[in-house]
Amino acid sequence: MKFSIIIPTLHEEKTIISCLLPLQPLRDKCEIIIVNAAEQPMVNGPHAHLADQIISSAKGRARQMNTGANHASGDILIFLHADTYLPEHALQLIEQHLGNKHWGRFDIQLSGDHFMFKIIAGMMNRRSRLTGIATGDQAIFVTQAAFEKAGRYPDIALMEDIALSKALQKIGPPLCLNAKVTSSGRRWQRYGVYRTILLMWSLRLRYLCGADPELLSELYARGQFWKP
């Protein structure tokens, strides 16, 4: 079984090395594909030898991940955010437990020392198990065949992970691994933990009620509840 780890980036030139270094021991079983949407190319620099492919793409996480999938040769695609780190033995865990399932995700923990981070991560993990919906921060993995059958990521500005999860649920339930990815708590700290909790629940509810993902993406980027 071969894996393709697809990492969408935007202005991550200063932090991408810290993302790529932990992946180097996995390269005998996977390829690493960076899909960059910034105007400044990433093909050169100290990180260049740490990835197998560095591709430019139009802006938009869904578009970037689909572009990465176009260039992937792995049996299993892993979509990894640039500020998220896989757990130890991640590939072996997928191999051992995937079985006849077609997709899945890891549990999550947030980096940082705020006491609410453990509560937030626990709520995210429980919600995901109850609903079968995975977030991008949980490092969604999926077979190439199931990804294509589900229609790939829809070309929307936000909530693409929810939309893909719903499409994949029609193929089969997710494998929910207990092993934890570690995702950065920087956004929660930037806008305030409680404000960000309310913002994320608000955006999710509005999406489920049919709000335009373009508007939701703009609000998410600004950390706002409404457009002034």
CYANA upper distance limits for C-alpha pairs under 8 A (distance plus 0.5 A):
  1 MET  CA     29 LYS  CA      8.19
  1 MET  CA     74 GLY  CA      8.14
  1 MET  CA     75 ASP  CA      6.67
  1 MET  CA     76 ILE  CA      8.07
  1 MET  CA     95 GLU  CA      8.08
  2 LYS  CA     29 LYS  CA      6.11
  2 LYS  CA     30 CYS  CA      6.17
  2 LYS  CA     73 SER  CA      8.38
  2 LYS  CA     74 GLY  CA      5.25
  2 LYS  CA     75 ASP  CA      5.83
  2 LYS  CA     76 ILE  CA      7.00
  3 PHE  CA     29 LYS  CA      6.84
  3 PHE  CA     30 CYS  CA      4.90
  3 PHE  CA     31 GLU  CA      6.94
  3 PHE  CA     73 SER  CA      8.35
  3 PHE  CA     74 GLY  CA      4.96
  3 PHE  CA     75 ASP  CA      6.36
  3 PHE  CA     76 ILE  CA      5.31
  3 PHE  CA     77 LEU  CA      6.43
  3 PHE  CA     78 ILE  CA      7.68
  3 PHE  CA     91 LEU  CA      8.33
  4 SER  CA     30 CYS  CA      5.87
  4 SER  CA     31 GLU  CA      5.38
  4 SER  CA     32 ILE  CA      6.55
  4 SER  CA     33 ILE  CA      7.65
  4 SER  CA     72 ALA  CA      6.43
  4 SER  CA     73 SER  CA      7.23
  4 SER  CA     74 GLY  CA      5.31
  4 SER  CA     75 ASP  CA      8.03
  4 SER  CA     76 ILE  CA      6.75
  4 SER  CA     77 LEU  CA      5.43
  4 SER  CA     78 ILE  CA      6.58
  5 ILE  CA     30 CYS  CA      7.41
  5 ILE  CA     31 GLU  CA      6.66
  5 ILE  CA     32 ILE  CA      5.43
  5 ILE  CA     33 ILE  CA      6.55
  5 ILE  CA     77 LEU  CA      6.55
  5 ILE  CA     78 ILE  CA      5.20
  5 ILE  CA     79 PHE  CA      6.52
  5 ILE  CA     80 LEU  CA      7.18
  6 ILE  CA     32 ILE  CA      6.75
  6 ILE  CA     33 ILE  CA      5.35
  6 ILE  CA     34 ILE  CA      6.53
  6 ILE  CA     35 VAL  CA      7.74
  6 ILE  CA     65 MET  CA      7.12
  6 ILE  CA     68 GLY  CA      6.38
  6 ILE  CA     69 ALA  CA      7.89
  6 ILE  CA     77 LEU  CA      7.63
  6 ILE  CA     78 ILE  CA      6.54
  6 ILE  CA     79 PHE  CA      5.47
  6 ILE  CA     80 LEU  CA      6.51
  7 ILE  CA     32 ILE  CA      8.21
  7 ILE  CA     33 ILE  CA      6.65
  7 ILE  CA     34 ILE  CA      5.34
  7 ILE  CA     35 VAL  CA      6.55
  7 ILE  CA     65 MET  CA      7.88
  7 ILE  CA     68 GLY  CA      8.42
  7 ILE  CA     79 PHE  CA      6.69
  7 ILE  CA     80 LEU  CA      5.59
  7 ILE  CA     81 HIS  CA      6.21
  7 ILE  CA     82 ALA  CA      6.62
  8 PRO  CA     34 ILE  CA      6.51
  8 PRO  CA     35 VAL  CA      5.27
  8 PRO  CA     36 ASN  CA      6.48
  8 PRO  CA     37 ALA  CA      8.16
  8 PRO  CA     61 ARG  CA      6.79
  8 PRO  CA     64 GLN  CA      6.27
  8 PRO  CA     65 MET  CA      6.71
  8 PRO  CA     80 LEU  CA      7.97
  8 PRO  CA     81 HIS  CA      6.92
  8 PRO  CA     82 ALA  CA      7.41
  9 THR  CA     34 ILE  CA      7.50
  9 THR  CA     35 VAL  CA      6.55
  9 THR  CA     36 ASN  CA      5.27
  9 THR  CA     37 ALA  CA      6.78
  9 THR  CA     38 ALA  CA      8.08
  9 THR  CA     81 HIS  CA      8.18
  9 THR  CA     82 ALA  CA      6.90
 10 LEU  CA     36 ASN  CA      6.45
 10 LEU  CA     37 ALA  CA      5.85
 10 LEU  CA     38 ALA  CA      5.62
 11 HIS  CA     38 ALA  CA      6.37
 12 GLU  CA     16 ILE  CA      6.03
 12 GLU  CA     82 ALA  CA      7.92
 13 GLU  CA     17 ILE  CA      8.48
 13 GLU  CA     42 MET  CA      7.78
 15 THR  CA     19 CYS  CA      7.42
 15 THR  CA     82 ALA  CA      8.39
 15 THR  CA     83 ASP  CA      8.49
 16 ILE  CA     20 LEU  CA      6.74
 16 ILE  CA     47 HIS  CA      7.75
 16 ILE  CA     82 ALA  CA      6.96
 17 ILE  CA     21 LEU  CA      6.46
 17 ILE  CA     46 PRO  CA      8.40
 17 ILE  CA     47 HIS  CA      6.17
 17 ILE  CA     50 LEU  CA      8.37
 18 SER  CA     22 PRO  CA      7.88
 19 CYS  CA     23 LEU  CA      7.96
 19 CYS  CA     82 ALA  CA      6.38
 19 CYS  CA     83 ASP  CA      7.08
 19 CYS  CA     84 THR  CA      7.75
 19 CYS  CA     85 TYR  CA      7.26
 20 LEU  CA     24 GLN  CA      7.27
 20 LEU  CA     47 HIS  CA      8.22
 20 LEU  CA     50 LEU  CA      6.74
 20 LEU  CA     51 ALA  CA      7.90
 21 LEU  CA     50 LEU  CA      7.64
 22 PRO  CA     85 TYR  CA      8.21
 23 LEU  CA     27 ARG  CA      7.48
 24 GLN  CA     50 LEU  CA      7.50
 26 LEU  CA     30 CYS  CA      6.63
 26 LEU  CA     91 LEU  CA      8.42
 27 ARG  CA     31 GLU  CA      6.49
 27 ARG  CA     32 ILE  CA      8.02
 30 CYS  CA     74 GLY  CA      7.70
 31 GLU  CA     51 ALA  CA      7.95
 31 GLU  CA     52 ASP  CA      6.41
 31 GLU  CA     72 ALA  CA      8.41
 31 GLU  CA     74 GLY  CA      7.99
 32 ILE  CA     51 ALA  CA      5.51
 32 ILE  CA     52 ASP  CA      5.74
 32 ILE  CA     53 GLN  CA      7.08
 33 ILE  CA     51 ALA  CA      6.65
 33 ILE  CA     52 ASP  CA      6.47
 33 ILE  CA     53 GLN  CA      5.31
 33 ILE  CA     54 ILE  CA      6.45
 33 ILE  CA     55 ILE  CA      7.98
 33 ILE  CA     68 GLY  CA      6.97
 33 ILE  CA     72 ALA  CA      8.13
 34 ILE  CA     51 ALA  CA      7.49
 34 ILE  CA     53 GLN  CA      6.72
 34 ILE  CA     54 ILE  CA      5.23
 34 ILE  CA     55 ILE  CA      6.60
 34 ILE  CA     68 GLY  CA      7.87
 35 VAL  CA     54 ILE  CA      6.50
 35 VAL  CA     55 ILE  CA      5.29
 35 VAL  CA     56 SER  CA      6.21
 35 VAL  CA     57 SER  CA      6.79
 35 VAL  CA     64 GLN  CA      6.22
 35 VAL  CA     65 MET  CA      7.69
 35 VAL  CA     67 THR  CA      7.80
 35 VAL  CA     68 GLY  CA      6.59
 36 ASN  CA     41 PRO  CA      7.88
 36 ASN  CA     42 MET  CA      7.55
 36 ASN  CA     54 ILE  CA      7.74
 36 ASN  CA     55 ILE  CA      6.58
 36 ASN  CA     56 SER  CA      5.43
 36 ASN  CA     57 SER  CA      6.42
 36 ASN  CA     64 GLN  CA      7.83
 37 ALA  CA     56 SER  CA      6.43
 37 ALA  CA     57 SER  CA      5.56
 37 ALA  CA     58 ALA  CA      6.08
 37 ALA  CA     59 LYS  CA      5.31
 37 ALA  CA     60 GLY  CA      7.94
 37 ALA  CA     64 GLN  CA      7.75
 38 ALA  CA     56 SER  CA      8.49
 38 ALA  CA     59 LYS  CA      7.84
 41 PRO  CA     56 SER  CA      7.62
 42 MET  CA     48 ALA  CA      8.02
 42 MET  CA     54 ILE  CA      7.43
 43 VAL  CA     48 ALA  CA      6.56
 43 VAL  CA     54 ILE  CA      6.45
 43 VAL  CA     55 ILE  CA      8.35
 44 ASN  CA     48 ALA  CA      6.17
 47 HIS  CA     51 ALA  CA      7.82
 48 ALA  CA     54 ILE  CA      8.17
 55 ILE  CA     68 GLY  CA      8.10
 57 SER  CA     63 ARG  CA      7.91
 57 SER  CA     64 GLN  CA      6.31
 57 SER  CA     67 THR  CA      7.44
 58 ALA  CA     63 ARG  CA      7.27
 58 ALA  CA     64 GLN  CA      7.37
 59 LYS  CA     63 ARG  CA      7.52
 59 LYS  CA     64 GLN  CA      7.47
 60 GLY  CA     64 GLN  CA      6.61
 60 GLY  CA    156 ILE  CA      8.41
 60 GLY  CA    157 ALA  CA      6.70
 61 ARG  CA     65 MET  CA      6.61
 61 ARG  CA    157 ALA  CA      7.91
 62 ALA  CA     66 ASN  CA      6.68
 62 ALA  CA    153 TYR  CA      6.03
 62 ALA  CA    154 PRO  CA      7.13
 62 ALA  CA    155 ASP  CA      6.32
 62 ALA  CA    156 ILE  CA      7.26
 62 ALA  CA    157 ALA  CA      7.81
 62 ALA  CA    160 GLU  CA      6.76
 63 ARG  CA     67 THR  CA      6.55
 63 ARG  CA    153 TYR  CA      8.06
 63 ARG  CA    155 ASP  CA      6.72
 64 GLN  CA     68 GLY  CA      6.69
 65 MET  CA     69 ALA  CA      6.70
 65 MET  CA     79 PHE  CA      7.65
 65 MET  CA    153 TYR  CA      8.07
 66 ASN  CA     70 ASN  CA      6.81
 66 ASN  CA    152 ARG  CA      7.27
 66 ASN  CA    153 TYR  CA      6.96
 67 THR  CA     71 HIS  CA      7.32
 68 GLY  CA     72 ALA  CA      6.72
 69 ALA  CA     77 LEU  CA      7.89
 72 ALA  CA     77 LEU  CA      8.23
 74 GLY  CA    144 GLN  CA      7.97
 75 ASP  CA    143 THR  CA      6.33
 75 ASP  CA    144 GLN  CA      6.18
 76 ILE  CA    141 PHE  CA      7.17
 76 ILE  CA    142 VAL  CA      6.08
 76 ILE  CA    143 THR  CA      4.89
 76 ILE  CA    144 GLN  CA      6.31
 77 LEU  CA    141 PHE  CA      5.94
 77 LEU  CA    142 VAL  CA      5.86
 77 LEU  CA    143 THR  CA      6.56
 77 LEU  CA    144 GLN  CA      6.89
 78 ILE  CA    139 ALA  CA      6.94
 78 ILE  CA    140 ILE  CA      6.40
 78 ILE  CA    141 PHE  CA      4.78
 78 ILE  CA    142 VAL  CA      7.19
 79 PHE  CA    136 GLY  CA      7.87
 79 PHE  CA    139 ALA  CA      6.01
 79 PHE  CA    140 ILE  CA      6.06
 79 PHE  CA    141 PHE  CA      6.81
 80 LEU  CA     84 THR  CA      7.10
 80 LEU  CA     85 TYR  CA      8.40
 80 LEU  CA    136 GLY  CA      7.88
 80 LEU  CA    137 ASP  CA      7.91
 80 LEU  CA    139 ALA  CA      5.59
 80 LEU  CA    140 ILE  CA      7.91
 81 HIS  CA    136 GLY  CA      7.63
 81 HIS  CA    137 ASP  CA      6.99
 81 HIS  CA    139 ALA  CA      7.78
 83 ASP  CA    183 SER  CA      6.47
 83 ASP  CA    184 SER  CA      6.14
 84 THR  CA    137 ASP  CA      7.24
 84 THR  CA    139 ALA  CA      8.39
 84 THR  CA    181 VAL  CA      7.14
 84 THR  CA    182 THR  CA      6.03
 84 THR  CA    183 SER  CA      4.74
 84 THR  CA    184 SER  CA      6.85
 85 TYR  CA    181 VAL  CA      5.99
 85 TYR  CA    182 THR  CA      5.60
 85 TYR  CA    183 SER  CA      6.92
 86 LEU  CA     90 ALA  CA      6.78
 86 LEU  CA    139 ALA  CA      8.19
 86 LEU  CA    180 LYS  CA      7.87
 86 LEU  CA    181 VAL  CA      5.25
 86 LEU  CA    182 THR  CA      7.24
 87 PRO  CA    179 ALA  CA      6.76
 87 PRO  CA    180 LYS  CA      6.17
 87 PRO  CA    181 VAL  CA      5.67
 87 PRO  CA    182 THR  CA      7.90
 89 HIS  CA     93 LEU  CA      6.68
 90 ALA  CA     94 ILE  CA      6.94
 90 ALA  CA    179 ALA  CA      8.39
 91 LEU  CA     95 GLU  CA      6.76
 92 GLN  CA     96 GLN  CA      6.51
 93 LEU  CA     97 HIS  CA      6.57
 94 ILE  CA     98 LEU  CA      5.91
 95 GLU  CA     99 GLY  CA      8.12
 97 HIS  CA    175 LEU  CA      8.24
 98 LEU  CA    102 HIS  CA      7.63
 98 LEU  CA    103 TRP  CA      8.04
 98 LEU  CA    104 GLY  CA      8.48
 98 LEU  CA    175 LEU  CA      7.11
101 LYS  CA    172 GLY  CA      7.21
101 LYS  CA    173 PRO  CA      7.71
101 LYS  CA    174 PRO  CA      7.46
101 LYS  CA    175 LEU  CA      7.24
102 HIS  CA    142 VAL  CA      6.39
102 HIS  CA    143 THR  CA      6.23
102 HIS  CA    146 ALA  CA      6.65
102 HIS  CA    171 ILE  CA      8.12
102 HIS  CA    172 GLY  CA      7.26
102 HIS  CA    174 PRO  CA      7.76
103 TRP  CA    140 ILE  CA      7.93
103 TRP  CA    141 PHE  CA      6.04
103 TRP  CA    142 VAL  CA      4.57
103 TRP  CA    143 THR  CA      6.84
103 TRP  CA    146 ALA  CA      8.08
103 TRP  CA    168 LEU  CA      8.00
103 TRP  CA    172 GLY  CA      8.46
103 TRP  CA    173 PRO  CA      8.17
103 TRP  CA    174 PRO  CA      5.84
103 TRP  CA    175 LEU  CA      6.71
104 GLY  CA    134 ALA  CA      8.32
104 GLY  CA    140 ILE  CA      6.37
104 GLY  CA    141 PHE  CA      5.92
104 GLY  CA    142 VAL  CA      6.97
104 GLY  CA    174 PRO  CA      4.86
104 GLY  CA    175 LEU  CA      4.68
104 GLY  CA    176 CYS  CA      6.22
104 GLY  CA    177 LEU  CA      8.06
105 ARG  CA    134 ALA  CA      7.03
105 ARG  CA    138 GLN  CA      6.14
105 ARG  CA    139 ALA  CA      6.21
105 ARG  CA    140 ILE  CA      5.10
105 ARG  CA    141 PHE  CA      6.48
105 ARG  CA    174 PRO  CA      7.65
105 ARG  CA    175 LEU  CA      6.88
105 ARG  CA    176 CYS  CA      5.94
105 ARG  CA    177 LEU  CA      6.78
106 PHE  CA    138 GLN  CA      5.77
106 PHE  CA    139 ALA  CA      6.83
106 PHE  CA    140 ILE  CA      7.87
106 PHE  CA    176 CYS  CA      6.43
106 PHE  CA    177 LEU  CA      5.25
106 PHE  CA    178 ASN  CA      6.75
106 PHE  CA    179 ALA  CA      6.45
106 PHE  CA    180 LYS  CA      6.21
106 PHE  CA    181 VAL  CA      6.78
107 ASP  CA    125 ASN  CA      6.15
107 ASP  CA    138 GLN  CA      6.67
107 ASP  CA    176 CYS  CA      7.59
107 ASP  CA    177 LEU  CA      6.61
107 ASP  CA    178 ASN  CA      5.85
107 ASP  CA    179 ALA  CA      6.35
107 ASP  CA    180 LYS  CA      5.04
107 ASP  CA    181 VAL  CA      6.80
108 ILE  CA    121 ALA  CA      6.40
108 ILE  CA    122 GLY  CA      8.39
108 ILE  CA    124 MET  CA      8.15
108 ILE  CA    125 ASN  CA      7.20
108 ILE  CA    137 ASP  CA      7.92
108 ILE  CA    138 GLN  CA      6.27
108 ILE  CA    179 ALA  CA      8.44
108 ILE  CA    180 LYS  CA      5.23
108 ILE  CA    181 VAL  CA      5.39
108 ILE  CA    182 THR  CA      6.48
108 ILE  CA    183 SER  CA      7.46
109 GLN  CA    117 PHE  CA      8.03
109 GLN  CA    118 LYS  CA      7.31
109 GLN  CA    121 ALA  CA      5.84
109 GLN  CA    122 GLY  CA      8.37
109 GLN  CA    180 LYS  CA      6.61
109 GLN  CA    181 VAL  CA      6.73
109 GLN  CA    182 THR  CA      5.51
109 GLN  CA    183 SER  CA      6.76
110 LEU  CA    117 PHE  CA      6.33
110 LEU  CA    118 LYS  CA      7.60
110 LEU  CA    121 ALA  CA      7.03
110 LEU  CA    182 THR  CA      6.13
110 LEU  CA    183 SER  CA      5.46
110 LEU  CA    184 SER  CA      6.20
110 LEU  CA    185 GLY  CA      5.91
111 SER  CA    117 PHE  CA      8.22
111 SER  CA    182 THR  CA      6.84
111 SER  CA    183 SER  CA      6.56
111 SER  CA    184 SER  CA      5.61
111 SER  CA    185 GLY  CA      5.79
112 GLY  CA    117 PHE  CA      7.86
112 GLY  CA    184 SER  CA      7.97
112 GLY  CA    185 GLY  CA      6.40
112 GLY  CA    186 ARG  CA      8.50
113 ASP  CA    117 PHE  CA      7.96
115 PHE  CA    119 ILE  CA      8.12
116 MET  CA    120 ILE  CA      6.57
116 MET  CA    193 VAL  CA      8.12
117 PHE  CA    121 ALA  CA      6.56
117 PHE  CA    185 GLY  CA      8.25
118 LYS  CA    122 GLY  CA      6.53
119 ILE  CA    123 MET  CA      6.66
120 ILE  CA    124 MET  CA      6.72
121 ALA  CA    125 ASN  CA      6.70
122 GLY  CA    126 ARG  CA      6.69
123 MET  CA    127 ARG  CA      6.45
124 MET  CA    128 SER  CA      6.58
125 ASN  CA    129 ARG  CA      6.83
126 ARG  CA    130 LEU  CA      6.75
127 ARG  CA    131 THR  CA      6.53
127 ARG  CA    133 ILE  CA      8.38
128 SER  CA    132 GLY  CA      5.79
128 SER  CA    133 ILE  CA      5.61
128 SER  CA    134 ALA  CA      6.25
129 ARG  CA    133 ILE  CA      8.00
129 ARG  CA    176 CYS  CA      7.35
132 GLY  CA    165 SER  CA      7.82
132 GLY  CA    169 GLN  CA      7.75
132 GLY  CA    173 PRO  CA      7.12
132 GLY  CA    174 PRO  CA      6.78
133 ILE  CA    162 ILE  CA      6.58
133 ILE  CA    165 SER  CA      5.85
133 ILE  CA    166 LYS  CA      7.36
134 ALA  CA    138 GLN  CA      7.09
134 ALA  CA    140 ILE  CA      7.36
134 ALA  CA    161 ASP  CA      7.15
134 ALA  CA    162 ILE  CA      7.09
134 ALA  CA    165 SER  CA      6.65
135 THR  CA    139 ALA  CA      8.10
135 THR  CA    140 ILE  CA      7.86
135 THR  CA    161 ASP  CA      6.03
135 THR  CA    162 ILE  CA      7.14
136 GLY  CA    140 ILE  CA      6.72
136 GLY  CA    161 ASP  CA      6.20
137 ASP  CA    183 SER  CA      6.99
138 GLN  CA    181 VAL  CA      6.97
139 ALA  CA    181 VAL  CA      7.83
142 VAL  CA    146 ALA  CA      7.07
142 VAL  CA    147 PHE  CA      6.70
143 THR  CA    147 PHE  CA      6.63
144 GLN  CA    148 GLU  CA      6.82
145 ALA  CA    149 LYS  CA      6.65
146 ALA  CA    150 ALA  CA      6.46
146 ALA  CA    168 LEU  CA      7.70
146 ALA  CA    171 ILE  CA      7.88
147 PHE  CA    151 GLY  CA      7.04
147 PHE  CA    152 ARG  CA      5.77
147 PHE  CA    168 LEU  CA      8.13
148 GLU  CA    152 ARG  CA      5.98
150 ALA  CA    164 LEU  CA      7.69
150 ALA  CA    167 ALA  CA      5.77
150 ALA  CA    168 LEU  CA      6.12
150 ALA  CA    171 ILE  CA      8.11
151 GLY  CA    167 ALA  CA      8.13
152 ARG  CA    164 LEU  CA      7.44
153 TYR  CA    160 GLU  CA      6.61
153 TYR  CA    161 ASP  CA      7.99
153 TYR  CA    163 ALA  CA      7.94
153 TYR  CA    164 LEU  CA      6.19
154 PRO  CA    160 GLU  CA      6.69
154 PRO  CA    163 ALA  CA      7.58
154 PRO  CA    164 LEU  CA      7.71
155 ASP  CA    160 GLU  CA      8.07
156 ILE  CA    160 GLU  CA      6.69
156 ILE  CA    213 PRO  CA      6.67
156 ILE  CA    214 GLU  CA      7.67
157 ALA  CA    213 PRO  CA      5.96
157 ALA  CA    214 GLU  CA      5.77
157 ALA  CA    216 LEU  CA      8.45
157 ALA  CA    217 SER  CA      6.29
158 LEU  CA    213 PRO  CA      5.78
158 LEU  CA    214 GLU  CA      7.45
158 LEU  CA    216 LEU  CA      7.21
158 LEU  CA    217 SER  CA      5.78
159 MET  CA    163 ALA  CA      6.92
159 MET  CA    204 ARG  CA      8.21
159 MET  CA    207 TYR  CA      8.06
159 MET  CA    213 PRO  CA      7.55
160 GLU  CA    164 LEU  CA      6.59
161 ASP  CA    165 SER  CA      6.56
162 ILE  CA    166 LYS  CA      6.76
163 ALA  CA    167 ALA  CA      6.88
164 LEU  CA    168 LEU  CA      6.59
165 SER  CA    169 GLN  CA      6.56
166 LYS  CA    170 LYS  CA      7.42
167 ALA  CA    171 ILE  CA      7.88
168 LEU  CA    172 GLY  CA      6.89
168 LEU  CA    173 PRO  CA      8.06
169 GLN  CA    173 PRO  CA      5.75
169 GLN  CA    174 PRO  CA      7.66
185 GLY  CA    189 GLN  CA      6.82
186 ARG  CA    190 ARG  CA      6.50
187 ARG  CA    191 TYR  CA      6.86
187 ARG  CA    196 THR  CA      8.49
188 TRP  CA    192 GLY  CA      6.02
188 TRP  CA    193 VAL  CA      5.38
188 TRP  CA    196 THR  CA      6.35
189 GLN  CA    193 VAL  CA      6.48
191 TYR  CA    195 ARG  CA      7.12
191 TYR  CA    196 THR  CA      6.72
191 TYR  CA    223 GLY  CA      7.06
192 GLY  CA    196 THR  CA      6.49
193 VAL  CA    197 ILE  CA      6.79
194 TYR  CA    198 LEU  CA      6.89
195 ARG  CA    199 LEU  CA      6.58
196 THR  CA    200 MET  CA      6.52
196 THR  CA    223 GLY  CA      7.92
197 ILE  CA    201 TRP  CA      6.80
198 LEU  CA    202 SER  CA      6.47
199 LEU  CA    203 LEU  CA      6.62
199 LEU  CA    220 TYR  CA      8.22
199 LEU  CA    223 GLY  CA      7.69
199 LEU  CA    224 GLN  CA      7.67
199 LEU  CA    225 PHE  CA      6.69
200 MET  CA    204 ARG  CA      6.61
201 TRP  CA    205 LEU  CA      6.58
202 SER  CA    206 ARG  CA      6.61
202 SER  CA    225 PHE  CA      7.88
203 LEU  CA    207 TYR  CA      6.58
203 LEU  CA    216 LEU  CA      6.75
203 LEU  CA    220 TYR  CA      8.26
203 LEU  CA    225 PHE  CA      8.41
204 ARG  CA    208 LEU  CA      6.78
205 LEU  CA    209 CYS  CA      6.74
206 ARG  CA    210 GLY  CA      6.89
206 ARG  CA    211 ALA  CA      5.85
207 TYR  CA    211 ALA  CA      5.38
207 TYR  CA    212 ASP  CA      7.60
207 TYR  CA    213 PRO  CA      7.38
207 TYR  CA    216 LEU  CA      8.16
211 ALA  CA    215 LEU  CA      8.10
211 ALA  CA    216 LEU  CA      7.85
212 ASP  CA    216 LEU  CA      6.96
213 PRO  CA    217 SER  CA      6.42
214 GLU  CA    218 GLU  CA      6.87
215 LEU  CA    219 LEU  CA      6.80
215 LEU  CA    227 LYS  CA      8.50
216 LEU  CA    220 TYR  CA      6.51
217 SER  CA    221 ALA  CA      6.63
218 GLU  CA    222 ARG  CA      6.86
219 LEU  CA    223 GLY  CA      6.31
219 LEU  CA    224 GLN  CA      5.45
219 LEU  CA    225 PHE  CA      6.78
219 LEU  CA    226 TRP  CA      6.96
219 LEU  CA    227 LYS  CA      7.19
220 TYR  CA    224 GLN  CA      6.98
